[in-house]
Amino acid sequence: MPAEYTQGDQFRGARIHLCDLSGLEIRDCDVTGLKIVDCYGGNVSLGGFEREAEHHRYAVRDPTVLQAGARTE
């Protein structure tokens, strides 16, 4: 069974490099400032984002993702 971390801040400001994060699930967490850069994989799902204020921004900066059918609303 995979490790489970709840109600903590042990990953705040962490940098994860060259790791296998297959099956990683992040739920009900503050991901302000989260960056995922130069990663690969399949069956990736991002969902359930809520905007608390108008100044929040979510960006996908890769034309490959947009070509795969992501909505650009």
N, CA, C, O and CB atoms as a CASP TS submission, in Angstrom:
PFRMAT TS
TARGET T0000
AUTHOR 0000-0000-0000
METHOD Language model
MODEL 1
PARENT N/A
ATOM      1  N   MET     1       0.852  -1.182   0.000  1.00  0.00           N
ATOM      2  CA  MET     1       0.000   0.000   0.000  1.00  0.00           C
ATOM      3  C   MET     1       0.894   1.241   0.000  1.00  0.00           C
ATOM      4  O   MET     1       1.864   1.307   0.755  1.00  0.00           O
ATOM      5  CB  MET     1      -0.967   0.001   1.232  1.00  0.00           C
ATOM      6  N   PRO     2       0.568   2.232  -0.851  1.00  0.00           N
ATOM      7  CA  PRO     2       1.376   3.453  -0.905  1.00  0.00           C
ATOM      8  C   PRO     2       1.271   4.272   0.385  1.00  0.00           C
ATOM      9  O   PRO     2       0.287   4.185   1.119  1.00  0.00           O
ATOM     10  CB  PRO     2       0.949   4.307  -2.093  1.00  0.00           C
ATOM     11  N   ALA     3       2.298   5.060   0.635  1.00  0.00           N
ATOM     12  CA  ALA     3       2.288   5.953   1.799  1.00  0.00           C
ATOM     13  C   ALA     3       1.198   7.002   1.627  1.00  0.00           C
ATOM     14  O   ALA     3       0.873   7.390   0.505  1.00  0.00           O
ATOM     15  CB  ALA     3       3.672   6.634   1.991  1.00  0.00           C
ATOM     16  N   GLU     4       0.640   7.456   2.730  1.00  0.00           N
ATOM     17  CA  GLU     4      -0.390   8.489   2.697  1.00  0.00           C
ATOM     18  C   GLU     4       0.016   9.610   3.635  1.00  0.00           C
ATOM     19  O   GLU     4       0.408   9.372   4.777  1.00  0.00           O
ATOM     20  CB  GLU     4      -1.781   7.915   3.089  1.00  0.00           C
ATOM     21  N   TYR     5      -0.081  10.835   3.139  1.00  0.00           N
ATOM     22  CA  TYR     5       0.276  12.014   3.925  1.00  0.00           C
ATOM     23  C   TYR     5      -0.966  12.876   4.056  1.00  0.00           C
ATOM     24  O   TYR     5      -1.612  13.170   3.050  1.00  0.00           O
ATOM     25  CB  TYR     5       1.455  12.812   3.268  1.00  0.00           C
ATOM     26  N   THR     6      -1.314  13.285   5.248  1.00  0.00           N
ATOM     27  CA  THR     6      -2.495  14.119   5.440  1.00  0.00           C
ATOM     28  C   THR     6      -2.194  15.269   6.388  1.00  0.00           C
ATOM     29  O   THR     6      -1.383  15.153   7.306  1.00  0.00           O
ATOM     30  CB  THR     6      -3.661  13.284   5.976  1.00  0.00           C
ATOM     31  N   GLN     7      -2.870  16.377   6.136  1.00  0.00           N
ATOM     32  CA  GLN     7      -2.840  17.570   6.978  1.00  0.00           C
ATOM     33  C   GLN     7      -1.430  17.938   7.440  1.00  0.00           C
ATOM     34  O   GLN     7      -1.172  18.077   8.635  1.00  0.00           O
ATOM     35  CB  GLN     7      -3.725  17.366   8.178  1.00  0.00           C
ATOM     36  N   GLY     8      -0.539  18.090   6.486  1.00  0.00           N
ATOM     37  CA  GLY     8       0.832  18.456   6.826  1.00  0.00           C
ATOM     38  C   GLY     8       1.391  19.439   5.821  1.00  0.00           C
ATOM     39  O   GLY     8       0.745  19.764   4.825  1.00  0.00           O
ATOM     40  N   ASP     9       2.578  19.900   6.086  1.00  0.00           N
ATOM     41  CA  ASP     9       3.233  20.817   5.163  1.00  0.00           C
ATOM     42  C   ASP     9       4.641  20.336   4.798  1.00  0.00           C
ATOM     43  O   ASP     9       5.495  21.131   4.404  1.00  0.00           O
ATOM     44  CB  ASP     9       3.298  22.217   5.771  1.00  0.00           C
ATOM     45  N   GLN    10       4.872  19.028   4.935  1.00  0.00           N
ATOM     46  CA  GLN    10       6.207  18.493   4.695  1.00  0.00           C
ATOM     47  C   GLN    10       6.683  18.653   3.258  1.00  0.00           C
ATOM     48  O   GLN    10       7.879  18.519   3.002  1.00  0.00           O
ATOM     49  CB  GLN    10       6.237  17.049   5.063  1.00  0.00           C
ATOM     50  N   PHE    11       5.788  18.935   2.306  1.00  0.00           N
ATOM     51  CA  PHE    11       6.194  19.113   0.920  1.00  0.00           C
ATOM     52  C   PHE    11       6.211  20.581   0.493  1.00  0.00           C
ATOM     53  O   PHE    11       6.520  20.876  -0.662  1.00  0.00           O
ATOM     54  CB  PHE    11       5.273  18.333   0.018  1.00  0.00           C
ATOM     55  N   ARG    12       5.893  21.487   1.377  1.00  0.00           N
ATOM     56  CA  ARG    12       5.884  22.915   1.045  1.00  0.00           C
ATOM     57  C   ARG    12       7.270  23.353   0.595  1.00  0.00           C
ATOM     58  O   ARG    12       8.257  23.163   1.306  1.00  0.00           O
ATOM     59  CB  ARG    12       5.418  23.760   2.257  1.00  0.00           C
ATOM     60  N   GLY    13       7.332  23.943  -0.595  1.00  0.00           N
ATOM     61  CA  GLY    13       8.587  24.429  -1.128  1.00  0.00           C
ATOM     62  C   GLY    13       9.533  23.339  -1.629  1.00  0.00           C
ATOM     63  O   GLY    13      10.667  23.631  -2.010  1.00  0.00           O
ATOM     64  N   ALA    14       9.078  22.096  -1.631  1.00  0.00           N
ATOM     65  CA  ALA    14       9.943  20.985  -2.058  1.00  0.00           C
ATOM     66  C   ALA    14      10.181  21.025  -3.556  1.00  0.00           C
ATOM     67  O   ALA    14       9.369  21.561  -4.310  1.00  0.00           O
ATOM     68  CB  ALA    14       9.327  19.637  -1.665  1.00  0.00           C
ATOM     69  N   ARG    15      11.284  20.462  -3.976  1.00  0.00           N
ATOM     70  CA  ARG    15      11.599  20.263  -5.392  1.00  0.00           C
ATOM     71  C   ARG    15      11.800  18.770  -5.591  1.00  0.00           C
ATOM     72  O   ARG    15      12.577  18.135  -4.879  1.00  0.00           O
ATOM     73  CB  ARG    15      12.877  21.087  -5.837  1.00  0.00           C
ATOM     74  N   ILE    16      11.103  18.229  -6.550  1.00  0.00           N
ATOM     75  CA  ILE    16      11.185  16.794  -6.833  1.00  0.00           C
ATOM     76  C   ILE    16      11.804  16.640  -8.214  1.00  0.00           C
ATOM     77  O   ILE    16      11.261  17.146  -9.196  1.00  0.00           O
ATOM     78  CB  ILE    16       9.768  16.099  -6.757  1.00  0.00           C
ATOM     79  N   HIS    17      12.924  15.953  -8.298  1.00  0.00           N
ATOM     80  CA  HIS    17      13.641  15.803  -9.564  1.00  0.00           C
ATOM     81  C   HIS    17      13.874  14.322  -9.856  1.00  0.00           C
ATOM     82  O   HIS    17      14.199  13.546  -8.957  1.00  0.00           O
ATOM     83  CB  HIS    17      14.988  16.569  -9.528  1.00  0.00           C
ATOM     84  N   LEU    18      13.705  13.941 -11.122  1.00  0.00           N
ATOM     85  CA  LEU    18      14.043  12.607 -11.598  1.00  0.00           C
ATOM     86  C   LEU    18      13.442  11.502 -10.745  1.00  0.00           C
ATOM     87  O   LEU    18      14.137  10.552 -10.385  1.00  0.00           O
ATOM     88  CB  LEU    18      15.531  12.447 -11.644  1.00  0.00           C
ATOM     89  N   CYS    19      12.160  11.612 -10.417  1.00  0.00           N
ATOM     90  CA  CYS    19      11.469  10.620  -9.596  1.00  0.00           C
ATOM     91  C   CYS    19      10.322   9.995 -10.383  1.00  0.00           C
ATOM     92  O   CYS    19       9.743  10.632 -11.263  1.00  0.00           O
ATOM     93  CB  CYS    19      10.942  11.260  -8.293  1.00  0.00           C
ATOM     94  N   ASP    20      10.006   8.772 -10.066  1.00  0.00           N
ATOM     95  CA  ASP    20       8.844   8.110 -10.647  1.00  0.00           C
ATOM     96  C   ASP    20       7.647   8.433  -9.763  1.00  0.00           C
ATOM     97  O   ASP    20       7.534   7.929  -8.645  1.00  0.00           O
ATOM     98  CB  ASP    20       9.063   6.555 -10.776  1.00  0.00           C
ATOM     99  N   LEU    21       6.762   9.272 -10.268  1.00  0.00           N
ATOM    100  CA  LEU    21       5.572   9.662  -9.517  1.00  0.00           C
ATOM    101  C   LEU    21       4.317   9.008 -10.095  1.00  0.00           C
ATOM    102  O   LEU    21       3.208   9.510  -9.910  1.00  0.00           O
ATOM    103  CB  LEU    21       5.420  11.188  -9.517  1.00  0.00           C
ATOM    104  N   SER    22       4.494   7.894 -10.791  1.00  0.00           N
ATOM    105  CA  SER    22       3.357   7.174 -11.381  1.00  0.00           C
ATOM    106  C   SER    22       2.319   6.892 -10.302  1.00  0.00           C
ATOM    107  O   SER    22       2.649   6.406  -9.220  1.00  0.00           O
ATOM    108  CB  SER    22       3.822   5.846 -12.050  1.00  0.00           C
ATOM    109  N   GLY    23       1.073   7.198 -10.605  1.00  0.00           N
ATOM    110  CA  GLY    23      -0.016   6.937  -9.674  1.00  0.00           C
ATOM    111  C   GLY    23      -0.174   7.972  -8.570  1.00  0.00           C
ATOM    112  O   GLY    23      -1.034   7.822  -7.702  1.00  0.00           O
ATOM    113  N   LEU    24       0.648   9.023  -8.591  1.00  0.00           N
ATOM    114  CA  LEU    24       0.538  10.066  -7.574  1.00  0.00           C
ATOM    115  C   LEU    24      -0.839  10.706  -7.632  1.00  0.00           C
ATOM    116  O   LEU    24      -1.326  11.032  -8.714  1.00  0.00           O
ATOM    117  CB  LEU    24       1.634  11.132  -7.761  1.00  0.00           C
ATOM    118  N   GLU    25      -1.457  10.887  -6.500  1.00  0.00           N
ATOM    119  CA  GLU    25      -2.767  11.536  -6.425  1.00  0.00           C
ATOM    120  C   GLU    25      -2.690  12.644  -5.387  1.00  0.00           C
ATOM    121  O   GLU    25      -2.288  12.415  -4.246  1.00  0.00           O
ATOM    122  CB  GLU    25      -3.898  10.511  -6.070  1.00  0.00           C
ATOM    123  N   ILE    26      -3.078  13.845  -5.794  1.00  0.00           N
ATOM    124  CA  ILE    26      -3.094  15.000  -4.899  1.00  0.00           C
ATOM    125  C   ILE    26      -4.547  15.438  -4.783  1.00  0.00           C
ATOM    126  O   ILE    26      -5.163  15.780  -5.792  1.00  0.00           O
ATOM    127  CB  ILE    26      -2.166  16.175  -5.426  1.00  0.00           C
ATOM    128  N   ARG    27      -5.105  15.436  -3.586  1.00  0.00           N
ATOM    129  CA  ARG    27      -6.508  15.790  -3.379  1.00  0.00           C
ATOM    130  C   ARG    27      -6.657  16.831  -2.282  1.00  0.00           C
ATOM    131  O   ARG    27      -5.974  16.788  -1.259  1.00  0.00           O
ATOM    132  CB  ARG    27      -7.324  14.549  -3.036  1.00  0.00           C
ATOM    133  N   ASP    28      -7.559  17.758  -2.519  1.00  0.00           N
ATOM    134  CA  ASP    28      -7.935  18.755  -1.512  1.00  0.00           C
ATOM    135  C   ASP    28      -6.719  19.458  -0.910  1.00  0.00           C
ATOM    136  O   ASP    28      -6.630  19.615   0.308  1.00  0.00           O
ATOM    137  CB  ASP    28      -8.743  18.095  -0.407  1.00  0.00           C
ATOM    138  N   CYS    29      -5.785  19.879  -1.764  1.00  0.00           N
ATOM    139  CA  CYS    29      -4.564  20.540  -1.308  1.00  0.00           C
ATOM    140  C   CYS    29      -4.456  21.933  -1.920  1.00  0.00           C
ATOM    141  O   CYS    29      -4.987  22.189  -3.001  1.00  0.00           O
ATOM    142  CB  CYS    29      -3.323  19.699  -1.668  1.00  0.00           C
ATOM    143  N   ASP    30      -3.775  22.815  -1.231  1.00  0.00           N
ATOM    144  CA  ASP    30      -3.452  24.128  -1.775  1.00  0.00           C
ATOM    145  C   ASP    30      -2.264  23.953  -2.696  1.00  0.00           C
ATOM    146  O   ASP    30      -1.172  23.622  -2.234  1.00  0.00           O
ATOM    147  CB  ASP    30      -3.150  25.172  -0.644  1.00  0.00           C
ATOM    148  N   VAL    31      -2.450  24.166  -3.978  1.00  0.00           N
ATOM    149  CA  VAL    31      -1.367  23.995  -4.953  1.00  0.00           C
ATOM    150  C   VAL    31      -0.929  25.338  -5.530  1.00  0.00           C
ATOM    151  O   VAL    31      -0.430  25.398  -6.654  1.00  0.00           O
ATOM    152  CB  VAL    31      -1.809  23.057  -6.086  1.00  0.00           C
ATOM    153  N   THR    32      -1.110  26.397  -4.778  1.00  0.00           N
ATOM    154  CA  THR    32      -0.691  27.723  -5.212  1.00  0.00           C
ATOM    155  C   THR    32       0.791  27.704  -5.561  1.00  0.00           C
ATOM    156  O   THR    32       1.617  27.292  -4.746  1.00  0.00           O
ATOM    157  CB  THR    32      -0.979  28.775  -4.121  1.00  0.00           C
ATOM    158  N   GLY    33       1.127  28.145  -6.757  1.00  0.00           N
ATOM    159  CA  GLY    33       2.506  28.197  -7.199  1.00  0.00           C
ATOM    160  C   GLY    33       3.056  26.870  -7.700  1.00  0.00           C
ATOM    161  O   GLY    33       4.243  26.783  -8.014  1.00  0.00           O
ATOM    162  N   LEU    34       2.229  25.836  -7.784  1.00  0.00           N
ATOM    163  CA  LEU    34       2.680  24.533  -8.276  1.00  0.00           C
ATOM    164  C   LEU    34       3.171  24.645  -9.709  1.00  0.00           C
ATOM    165  O   LEU    34       2.505  25.258 -10.543  1.00  0.00           O
ATOM    166  CB  LEU    34       1.551  23.496  -8.183  1.00  0.00           C
ATOM    167  N   LYS    35       4.328  24.060 -10.007  1.00  0.00           N
ATOM    168  CA  LYS    35       4.870  24.031 -11.362  1.00  0.00           C
ATOM    169  C   LYS    35       5.211  22.588 -11.699  1.00  0.00           C
ATOM    170  O   LYS    35       5.877  21.898 -10.928  1.00  0.00           O
ATOM    171  CB  LYS    35       6.126  24.956 -11.499  1.00  0.00           C
ATOM    172  N   ILE    36       4.754  22.146 -12.846  1.00  0.00           N
ATOM    173  CA  ILE    36       5.132  20.834 -13.371  1.00  0.00           C
ATOM    174  C   ILE    36       5.820  21.122 -14.694  1.00  0.00           C
ATOM    175  O   ILE    36       5.180  21.584 -15.639  1.00  0.00           O
ATOM    176  CB  ILE    36       3.876  19.852 -13.543  1.00  0.00           C
ATOM    177  N   VAL    37       7.116  20.854 -14.770  1.00  0.00           N
ATOM    178  CA  VAL    37       7.916  21.263 -15.919  1.00  0.00           C
ATOM    179  C   VAL    37       8.674  20.058 -16.492  1.00  0.00           C
ATOM    180  O   VAL    37       9.266  19.274 -15.751  1.00  0.00           O
ATOM    181  CB  VAL    37       8.903  22.388 -15.520  1.00  0.00           C
ATOM    182  N   ASP    38       8.643  19.930 -17.811  1.00  0.00           N
ATOM    183  CA  ASP    38       9.397  18.899 -18.516  1.00  0.00           C
ATOM    184  C   ASP    38       9.156  17.494 -17.968  1.00  0.00           C
ATOM    185  O   ASP    38      10.102  16.746 -17.721  1.00  0.00           O
ATOM    186  CB  ASP    38      10.862  19.215 -18.451  1.00  0.00           C
ATOM    187  N   CYS    39       7.894  17.144 -17.782  1.00  0.00           N
ATOM    188  CA  CYS    39       7.515  15.815 -17.314  1.00  0.00           C
ATOM    189  C   CYS    39       6.778  15.092 -18.431  1.00  0.00           C
ATOM    190  O   CYS    39       6.329  15.720 -19.390  1.00  0.00           O
ATOM    191  CB  CYS    39       6.637  15.898 -16.033  1.00  0.00           C
ATOM    192  N   TYR    40       6.654  13.808 -18.316  1.00  0.00           N
ATOM    193  CA  TYR    40       5.957  13.034 -19.337  1.00  0.00           C
ATOM    194  C   TYR    40       5.069  11.994 -18.661  1.00  0.00           C
ATOM    195  O   TYR    40       5.279  11.633 -17.503  1.00  0.00           O
ATOM    196  CB  TYR    40       6.964  12.355 -20.304  1.00  0.00           C
ATOM    197  N   GLY    41       4.083  11.524 -19.401  1.00  0.00           N
ATOM    198  CA  GLY    41       3.211  10.479 -18.894  1.00  0.00           C
ATOM    199  C   GLY    41       1.914  10.463 -19.668  1.00  0.00           C
ATOM    200  O   GLY    41       1.682  11.314 -20.527  1.00  0.00           O
ATOM    201  N   GLY    42       1.087   9.516 -19.371  1.00  0.00           N
ATOM    202  CA  GLY    42      -0.202   9.398 -20.027  1.00  0.00           C
ATOM    203  C   GLY    42      -1.312   9.312 -18.998  1.00  0.00           C
ATOM    204  O   GLY    42      -1.058   9.079 -17.816  1.00  0.00           O
ATOM    205  N   ASN    43      -2.539   9.498 -19.446  1.00  0.00           N
ATOM    206  CA  ASN    43      -3.711   9.440 -18.577  1.00  0.00           C
ATOM    207  C   ASN    43      -3.592  10.393 -17.392  1.00  0.00           C
ATOM    208  O   ASN    43      -3.860  10.015 -16.252  1.00  0.00           O
ATOM    209  CB  ASN    43      -3.919   8.023 -18.078  1.00  0.00           C
ATOM    210  N   VAL    44      -3.188  11.626 -17.669  1.00  0.00           N
ATOM    211  CA  VAL    44      -3.065  12.653 -16.639  1.00  0.00           C
ATOM    212  C   VAL    44      -4.364  13.435 -16.589  1.00  0.00           C
ATOM    213  O   VAL    44      -4.885  13.850 -17.624  1.00  0.00           O
ATOM    214  CB  VAL    44      -1.852  13.597 -16.915  1.00  0.00           C
ATOM    215  N   SER    45      -4.879  13.634 -15.404  1.00  0.00           N
ATOM    216  CA  SER    45      -6.148  14.330 -15.238  1.00  0.00           C
ATOM    217  C   SER    45      -6.001  15.478 -14.255  1.00  0.00           C
ATOM    218  O   SER    45      -5.498  15.302 -13.145  1.00  0.00           O
ATOM    219  CB  SER    45      -7.237  13.363 -14.766  1.00  0.00           C
ATOM    220  N   LEU    46      -6.447  16.661 -14.676  1.00  0.00           N
ATOM    221  CA  LEU    46      -6.513  17.826 -13.790  1.00  0.00           C
ATOM    222  C   LEU    46      -7.974  18.224 -13.720  1.00  0.00           C
ATOM    223  O   LEU    46      -8.586  18.512 -14.749  1.00  0.00           O
ATOM    224  CB  LEU    46      -5.601  19.025 -14.301  1.00  0.00           C
ATOM    225  N   GLY    47      -8.526  18.245 -12.555  1.00  0.00           N
ATOM    226  CA  GLY    47      -9.936  18.586 -12.461  1.00  0.00           C
ATOM    227  C   GLY    47     -10.301  19.128 -11.100  1.00  0.00           C
ATOM    228  O   GLY    47      -9.559  18.969 -10.130  1.00  0.00           O
ATOM    229  N   GLY    48     -11.450  19.766 -11.037  1.00  0.00           N
ATOM    230  CA  GLY    48     -11.973  20.246  -9.775  1.00  0.00           C
ATOM    231  C   GLY    48     -11.345  21.523  -9.269  1.00  0.00           C
ATOM    232  O   GLY    48     -11.458  21.837  -8.084  1.00  0.00           O
ATOM    233  N   PHE    49     -10.675  22.280 -10.150  1.00  0.00           N
ATOM    234  CA  PHE    49     -10.084  23.538  -9.700  1.00  0.00           C
ATOM    235  C   PHE    49     -11.177  24.557  -9.440  1.00  0.00           C
ATOM    236  O   PHE    49     -12.102  24.702 -10.239  1.00  0.00           O
ATOM    237  CB  PHE    49      -9.080  24.078 -10.736  1.00  0.00           C
ATOM    238  N   GLU    50     -11.073  25.257  -8.331  1.00  0.00           N
ATOM    239  CA  GLU    50     -12.023  26.311  -7.995  1.00  0.00           C
ATOM    240  C   GLU    50     -11.284  27.632  -7.935  1.00  0.00           C
ATOM    241  O   GLU    50     -10.184  27.724  -7.391  1.00  0.00           O
ATOM    242  CB  GLU    50     -12.741  26.018  -6.651  1.00  0.00           C
ATOM    243  N   ARG    51     -11.900  28.643  -8.498  1.00  0.00           N
ATOM    244  CA  ARG    51     -11.297  29.981  -8.453  1.00  0.00           C
ATOM    245  C   ARG    51     -11.894  30.747  -7.292  1.00  0.00           C
ATOM    246  O   ARG    51     -13.103  30.972  -7.242  1.00  0.00           O
ATOM    247  CB  ARG    51     -11.518  30.750  -9.789  1.00  0.00           C
ATOM    248  N   GLU    52     -11.057  31.141  -6.371  1.00  0.00           N
ATOM    249  CA  GLU    52     -11.519  31.899  -5.213  1.00  0.00           C
ATOM    250  C   GLU    52     -11.541  33.395  -5.488  1.00  0.00           C
ATOM    251  O   GLU    52     -12.301  34.133  -4.860  1.00  0.00           O
ATOM    252  CB  GLU    52     -10.637  31.610  -4.013  1.00  0.00           C
ATOM    253  N   ALA    53     -10.712  33.844  -6.421  1.00  0.00           N
ATOM    254  CA  ALA    53     -10.641  35.272  -6.736  1.00  0.00           C
ATOM    255  C   ALA    53     -10.249  35.428  -8.199  1.00  0.00           C
ATOM    256  O   ALA    53      -9.692  34.506  -8.795  1.00  0.00           O
ATOM    257  CB  ALA    53      -9.624  36.010  -5.804  1.00  0.00           C
ATOM    258  N   GLU    54     -10.531  36.567  -8.768  1.00  0.00           N
ATOM    259  CA  GLU    54     -10.260  36.804 -10.180  1.00  0.00           C
ATOM    260  C   GLU    54      -8.773  36.839 -10.517  1.00  0.00           C
ATOM    261  O   GLU    54      -8.416  36.641 -11.678  1.00  0.00           O
ATOM    262  CB  GLU    54     -10.893  38.089 -10.601  1.00  0.00           C
ATOM    263  N   HIS    55      -7.900  37.081  -9.556  1.00  0.00           N
ATOM    264  CA  HIS    55      -6.474  37.185  -9.856  1.00  0.00           C
ATOM    265  C   HIS    55      -5.782  35.821  -9.951  1.00  0.00           C
ATOM    266  O   HIS    55      -4.590  35.762 -10.252  1.00  0.00           O
ATOM    267  CB  HIS    55      -5.793  38.023  -8.801  1.00  0.00           C
ATOM    268  N   HIS    56      -6.499  34.737  -9.704  1.00  0.00           N
ATOM    269  CA  HIS    56      -5.899  33.402  -9.834  1.00  0.00           C
ATOM    270  C   HIS    56      -5.823  33.031 -11.306  1.00  0.00           C
ATOM    271  O   HIS    56      -6.726  33.355 -12.078  1.00  0.00           O
ATOM    272  CB  HIS    56      -6.716  32.335  -9.042  1.00  0.00           C
ATOM    273  N   ARG    57      -4.762  32.360 -11.694  1.00  0.00           N
ATOM    274  CA  ARG    57      -4.549  32.024 -13.098  1.00  0.00           C
ATOM    275  C   ARG    57      -4.063  30.589 -13.218  1.00  0.00           C
ATOM    276  O   ARG    57      -3.212  30.140 -12.450  1.00  0.00           O
ATOM    277  CB  ARG    57      -3.541  32.992 -13.749  1.00  0.00           C
ATOM    278  N   TYR    58      -4.617  29.878 -14.193  1.00  0.00           N
ATOM    279  CA  TYR    58      -4.183  28.515 -14.496  1.00  0.00           C
ATOM    280  C   TYR    58      -3.787  28.503 -15.955  1.00  0.00           C
ATOM    281  O   TYR    58      -4.571  28.916 -16.809  1.00  0.00           O
ATOM    282  CB  TYR    58      -5.307  27.449 -14.191  1.00  0.00           C
ATOM    283  N   ALA    59      -2.583  28.038 -16.259  1.00  0.00           N
ATOM    284  CA  ALA    59      -2.097  28.088 -17.630  1.00  0.00           C
ATOM    285  C   ALA    59      -1.525  26.742 -18.046  1.00  0.00           C
ATOM    286  O   ALA    59      -0.853  26.057 -17.274  1.00  0.00           O
ATOM    287  CB  ALA    59      -1.042  29.183 -17.786  1.00  0.00           C
ATOM    288  N   VAL    60      -1.815  26.389 -19.287  1.00  0.00           N
ATOM    289  CA  VAL    60      -1.176  25.232 -19.911  1.00  0.00           C
ATOM    290  C   VAL    60      -0.349  25.799 -21.032  1.00  0.00           C
ATOM    291  O   VAL    60      -0.891  26.354 -21.989  1.00  0.00           O
ATOM    292  CB  VAL    60      -2.221  24.152 -20.427  1.00  0.00           C
ATOM    293  N   ARG    61       0.956  25.667 -20.929  1.00  0.00           N
ATOM    294  CA  ARG    61       1.844  26.308 -21.900  1.00  0.00           C
ATOM    295  C   ARG    61       2.535  25.272 -22.766  1.00  0.00           C
ATOM    296  O   ARG    61       3.763  25.227 -22.837  1.00  0.00           O
ATOM    297  CB  ARG    61       2.887  27.176 -21.189  1.00  0.00           C
ATOM    298  N   ASP    62       1.754  24.455 -23.412  1.00  0.00           N
ATOM    299  CA  ASP    62       2.322  23.457 -24.303  1.00  0.00           C
ATOM    300  C   ASP    62       1.316  23.173 -25.405  1.00  0.00           C
ATOM    301  O   ASP    62       0.252  22.615 -25.135  1.00  0.00           O
ATOM    302  CB  ASP    62       2.695  22.156 -23.534  1.00  0.00           C
ATOM    303  N   PRO    63       1.627  23.543 -26.636  1.00  0.00           N
ATOM    304  CA  PRO    63       0.679  23.336 -27.726  1.00  0.00           C
ATOM    305  C   PRO    63       0.314  21.873 -27.937  1.00  0.00           C
ATOM    306  O   PRO    63      -0.750  21.586 -28.485  1.00  0.00           O
ATOM    307  CB  PRO    63       1.242  23.893 -28.996  1.00  0.00           C
ATOM    308  N   THR    64       1.160  20.946 -27.521  1.00  0.00           N
ATOM    309  CA  THR    64       0.848  19.526 -27.656  1.00  0.00           C
ATOM    310  C   THR    64      -0.392  19.179 -26.841  1.00  0.00           C
ATOM    311  O   THR    64      -1.237  18.414 -27.306  1.00  0.00           O
ATOM    312  CB  THR    64       2.043  18.662 -27.210  1.00  0.00           C
ATOM    313  N   VAL    65      -0.513  19.723 -25.641  1.00  0.00           N
ATOM    314  CA  VAL    65      -1.668  19.467 -24.794  1.00  0.00           C
ATOM    315  C   VAL    65      -2.920  20.040 -25.446  1.00  0.00           C
ATOM    316  O   VAL    65      -3.962  19.383 -25.462  1.00  0.00           O
ATOM    317  CB  VAL    65      -1.463  20.069 -23.389  1.00  0.00           C
ATOM    318  N   LEU    66      -2.835  21.238 -25.975  1.00  0.00           N
ATOM    319  CA  LEU    66      -3.994  21.859 -26.603  1.00  0.00           C
ATOM    320  C   LEU    66      -4.449  21.075 -27.829  1.00  0.00           C
ATOM    321  O   LEU    66      -5.649  20.989 -28.086  1.00  0.00           O
ATOM    322  CB  LEU    66      -3.676  23.296 -26.991  1.00  0.00           C
ATOM    323  N   GLN    67      -3.528  20.509 -28.583  1.00  0.00           N
ATOM    324  CA  GLN    67      -3.877  19.726 -29.755  1.00  0.00           C
ATOM    325  C   GLN    67      -4.591  18.436 -29.375  1.00  0.00           C
ATOM    326  O   GLN    67      -5.320  17.871 -30.190  1.00  0.00           O
ATOM    327  CB  GLN    67      -2.635  19.413 -30.563  1.00  0.00           C
ATOM    328  N   ALA    68      -4.391  17.968 -28.157  1.00  0.00           N
ATOM    329  CA  ALA    68      -5.001  16.718 -27.723  1.00  0.00           C
ATOM    330  C   ALA    68      -6.473  16.898 -27.350  1.00  0.00           C
ATOM    331  O   ALA    68      -7.128  15.929 -26.966  1.00  0.00           O
ATOM    332  CB  ALA    68      -4.236  16.150 -26.543  1.00  0.00           C
ATOM    333  N   GLY    69      -6.999  18.108 -27.455  1.00  0.00           N
ATOM    334  CA  GLY    69      -8.424  18.319 -27.219  1.00  0.00           C
ATOM    335  C   GLY    69      -8.760  19.079 -25.949  1.00  0.00           C
ATOM    336  O   GLY    69      -9.930  19.131 -25.570  1.00  0.00           O
ATOM    337  N   ALA    70      -7.792  19.666 -25.283  1.00  0.00           N
ATOM    338  CA  ALA    70      -8.080  20.454 -24.093  1.00  0.00           C
ATOM    339  C   ALA    70      -8.853  21.698 -24.484  1.00  0.00           C
ATOM    340  O   ALA    70      -8.554  22.327 -25.499  1.00  0.00           O
ATOM    341  CB  ALA    70      -6.782  20.831 -23.352  1.00  0.00           C
ATOM    342  N   ARG    71      -9.837  22.050 -23.690  1.00  0.00           N
ATOM    343  CA  ARG    71     -10.610  23.260 -23.975  1.00  0.00           C
ATOM    344  C   ARG    71      -9.803  24.485 -23.597  1.00  0.00           C
ATOM    345  O   ARG    71      -9.045  24.465 -22.627  1.00  0.00           O
ATOM    346  CB  ARG    71     -11.954  23.249 -23.220  1.00  0.00           C
ATOM    347  N   THR    72      -9.966  25.555 -24.367  1.00  0.00           N
ATOM    348  CA  THR    72      -9.197  26.788 -24.124  1.00  0.00           C
ATOM    349  C   THR    72     -10.116  27.922 -23.731  1.00  0.00           C
ATOM    350  O   THR    72      -9.950  29.040 -24.218  1.00  0.00           O
ATOM    351  CB  THR    72      -8.386  27.182 -25.369  1.00  0.00           C
ATOM    352  N   GLU    73     -11.058  27.676 -22.886  1.00  0.00           N
ATOM    353  CA  GLU    73     -12.019  28.709 -22.472  1.00  0.00           C
ATOM    354  C   GLU    73     -11.375  29.719 -21.569  1.00  0.00           C
ATOM    355  O   GLU    73     -12.034  30.659 -21.124  1.00  0.00           O
ATOM    356  CB  GLU    73     -13.213  28.088 -21.771  1.00  0.00           C
TER
END
